[in-house]
Amino acid sequence: MKFSGLFAFVFLLISFSGVAQTNIMIRAKAKDAKFIGSSIGGAKIIVRDAQTKEILAEGITKGSTGNSEKIMKQPKERYQDLSENNTAGFLAKLDVSKPTFIEVEAYAPINKKQATVKSSTQLWVIPGKDIMGDGVVLEIPGFVVDVLSPQTHERIPGEISTEIKANIVMMCGCPVEEGGLWDANGFEIKAVVEAEGFFKEVELSQTEKSSTFSGNIDLNKGNYTITVYAFDPKTGNSGLDKTNIVIN
């Protein structure tokens, strides 16, 4: 028994001797939506040694958002991949000589700073044992909200109505629109207008343009903060953007 135990230990050391390239596919997927890829600038991926914090690999997810039918409509069976060959991801190529406990971080969507969310997980990597297919999938909750109008620190005459307009999409860039796959009718989309001693909510409605919502408000002279938010009561997804204006 002692001999067999020693043999197994020696065999384990030999198995992990030398550096082996280990491939790990890493993807970022918007909550209740599709994968985050090239169309919205991708997700920043960082892979670290969990103990030393050394960066082992980093890059940006590239590719398409994926197959809407497969991701959003078809029931998912065990071991069935949601991704396809062109679905967005980052292939991390790790040079490890022993089992390594790693941290995987995703920052997405990386080009939308007011909306960027960090998602992370940890796992063991065994030298030479690739993790492919869907791979490691990190969920990114929220909405991307961009206030289009009024512009930051815009000065607006007090005698005219102020239009508040915003672009709202899922974290993968997928459109939010009435009657669509991501149905705006099921979301709460509002602007909160605040100043000293003033608070008012304005409901925003979809314009003729997809993912664009607007509403109007009459304001007196003063400095105002405008917060536009989207909230989905079914999933808890939320996102917002802010701007400040001056009413003359």
C-alpha positions in Angstrom: 0.0 0.0 0.0 2.8 2.4 0.9 4.5 1.6 -2.5 1.4 2.1 -4.5 0.8 5.5 -2.7 4.3 6.6 -3.4 4.0 5.5 -7.0 0.8 7.6 -7.4 2.5 10.6 -5.9 5.5 10.3 -8.2 3.2 9.8 -11.2 1.3 13.0 -10.2 4.5 15.0 -10.1 5.6 13.7 -13.4 2.2 14.5 -14.9 2.5 18.1 -13.9 6.2 18.6 -14.7 7.0 21.3 -17.2 4.8 24.1 -18.5 1.6 23.1 -20.4 -0.5 25.6 -22.4 -4.1 25.4 -21.2 -6.8 27.0 -23.2 -9.9 28.5 -21.5 -12.7 30.1 -23.4 -14.2 33.0 -21.5 -17.4 34.8 -22.3 -19.5 37.6 -20.9 -23.2 37.3 -21.2 -25.7 40.0 -20.5 -28.4 39.0 -18.0 -31.6 38.1 -19.8 -29.9 38.8 -23.1 -27.0 37.7 -25.3 -23.2 37.6 -25.3 -21.2 40.8 -25.2 -19.1 41.1 -28.3 -17.6 43.3 -31.0 -20.8 45.3 -31.8 -20.6 47.1 -28.4 -16.9 47.0 -27.9 -16.6 43.8 -26.0 -15.8 42.8 -22.4 -12.4 43.3 -20.9 -11.2 39.9 -19.5 -8.4 39.5 -16.9 -7.2 36.2 -15.7 -5.1 36.2 -12.5 -3.4 33.7 -10.2 -5.8 33.9 -7.2 -3.0 33.7 -4.7 -0.3 35.9 -6.2 -2.7 38.2 -8.2 -0.3 37.8 -11.2 -2.0 38.5 -14.5 -1.9 35.3 -16.5 -3.9 36.5 -19.5 -6.0 39.5 -20.6 -7.9 40.6 -23.6 -11.3 41.7 -25.1 -14.2 39.4 -26.1 -14.7 39.5 -29.8 -17.4 38.0 -32.1 -21.2 38.1 -32.4 -23.8 38.4 -29.7 -24.9 34.9 -30.7 -28.0 33.1 -31.9 -31.2 34.8 -30.6 -33.4 31.7 -31.1 -31.0 29.4 -29.3 -30.2 31.8 -26.4 -33.6 33.5 -25.8 -36.3 31.2 -27.0 -35.3 27.5 -27.0 -35.3 25.5 -23.8 -31.7 24.7 -22.7 -30.8 21.1 -22.1 -27.9 19.9 -19.9 -24.5 20.1 -21.6 -26.0 22.1 -24.5 -23.8 25.1 -25.5 -25.5 28.4 -26.1 -22.5 29.6 -28.1 -21.6 28.9 -31.7 -18.3 29.2 -33.6 -18.6 33.0 -34.1 -20.1 33.8 -30.7 -18.1 36.4 -28.8 -15.4 35.2 -26.4 -11.8 35.5 -25.3 -9.5 32.5 -25.6 -7.1 32.7 -22.6 -3.9 30.7 -23.2 -2.4 30.0 -19.8 1.1 28.6 -19.3 0.8 26.7 -16.1 3.1 24.0 -14.6 0.8 22.8 -11.8 -2.9 23.0 -10.8 -3.6 26.7 -10.4 -6.4 28.4 -8.7 -7.4 31.4 -10.9 -9.7 34.4 -10.8 -11.5 35.5 -13.9 -12.8 39.0 -14.2 -15.0 40.6 -16.8 -15.6 44.3 -17.2 -18.5 44.9 -19.6 -19.4 46.6 -21.8 -15.9 48.1 -21.6 -16.5 51.1 -23.8 -19.6 52.3 -21.8 -18.0 53.6 -18.6 -21.2 54.7 -16.9 -22.7 51.2 -17.5 -19.6 49.0 -17.0 -20.1 46.2 -14.5 -17.5 43.9 -13.0 -18.3 40.2 -12.8 -15.8 37.6 -11.5 -15.4 34.0 -10.5 -12.7 31.5 -9.4 -11.8 28.0 -10.5 -9.0 25.5 -10.7 -7.0 25.1 -13.9 -5.3 21.7 -14.5 -2.3 21.9 -16.9 -3.2 20.7 -20.3 -6.9 20.4 -19.5 -8.7 22.8 -21.8 -12.1 24.4 -21.0 -13.8 25.1 -24.3 -17.4 25.3 -25.7 -19.3 27.9 -23.7 -16.3 27.8 -21.4 -16.4 30.1 -18.4 -19.5 32.4 -18.7 -19.7 35.5 -16.6 -23.2 37.2 -16.2 -23.3 40.9 -16.7 -26.5 42.5 -15.2 -28.0 45.8 -16.2 -28.9 48.2 -19.0 -26.7 50.6 -21.0 -28.4 54.0 -20.6 -27.1 57.1 -22.5 -28.7 60.5 -22.0 -28.8 62.1 -25.5 -30.5 65.3 -24.6 -30.1 67.7 -22.9 -26.4 67.8 -23.2 -24.1 68.1 -20.1 -24.2 71.7 -18.7 -26.5 72.8 -21.5 -28.1 76.2 -20.9 -31.7 76.2 -21.8 -34.2 79.1 -22.0 -36.8 78.8 -19.2 -39.7 79.7 -21.5 -39.5 76.5 -23.5 -40.2 72.9 -22.7 -37.1 70.8 -22.0 -37.0 67.5 -23.9 -35.3 64.6 -22.1 -34.1 61.9 -24.6 -32.1 58.7 -23.9 -30.9 55.6 -25.7 -31.4 52.4 -23.8 -30.1 48.9 -24.8 -29.3 45.7 -23.1 -25.7 45.1 -21.9 -25.0 43.3 -25.1 -26.3 46.2 -27.2 -29.5 44.3 -28.0 -32.4 46.7 -28.7 -35.1 47.7 -26.2 -38.3 48.5 -27.9 -42.1 48.2 -27.5 -43.3 44.7 -28.5 -39.7 43.5 -29.1 -37.8 40.6 -27.7 -36.7 43.0 -24.9 -40.1 44.6 -24.6 -40.0 48.2 -23.3 -43.7 47.8 -22.2 -42.4 45.6 -19.4 -39.7 48.0 -18.2 -39.9 51.1 -16.1 -38.2 53.9 -18.0 -38.1 57.3 -16.3 -36.2 60.5 -15.8 -35.8 61.9 -12.3 -35.3 65.7 -12.3 -33.9 67.3 -9.2 -32.8 70.7 -7.9 -32.8 72.3 -4.5 -36.4 72.0 -3.2 -37.5 70.3 -6.4 -38.1 66.7 -7.4 -40.2 65.3 -10.3 -40.3 62.0 -12.3 -41.0 62.0 -16.0 -42.1 58.9 -17.8 -40.2 58.4 -21.1 -41.9 56.9 -24.1 -40.4 55.2 -27.1 -39.8 57.5 -30.1 -39.9 56.4 -33.7 -36.3 55.3 -33.4 -35.5 51.9 -31.8 -34.1 52.0 -28.3 -34.7 55.8 -28.0 -37.1 57.2 -25.4 -38.1 60.8 -24.6 -40.4 63.0 -22.4 -40.8 66.7 -21.7 -40.8 68.9 -18.7 -41.2 72.6 -18.0 -38.6 74.0 -15.6 -38.0 77.3 -13.8 -34.7 79.0 -13.6 -32.0 77.0 -11.8 -29.5 74.2 -11.9 -30.9 70.7 -12.3 -29.6 67.1 -12.2 -31.3 64.7 -14.5 -31.1 60.9 -13.9 -32.5 58.6 -16.5 -33.0 55.0 -15.4 -34.4 51.7 -16.8 -35.7 48.9 -14.5 -37.0 45.5 -15.3 -39.2 44.2 -12.3 -39.0 40.7 -13.7 -35.2 40.3 -13.7 -34.0 43.1 -11.4 -32.0 44.5 -14.3 -31.3 48.2 -13.9 -29.2 50.9 -15.4 -28.9 54.7 -15.4 -27.1 57.8 -16.7 -26.9 61.4 -15.4 -26.5 64.8 -16.7 -26.7 68.4 -15.4 -28.3 71.4 -17.0 -28.9 75.1 -16.4 -32.2 76.7 -17.0 -31.8 80.4 -17.6 
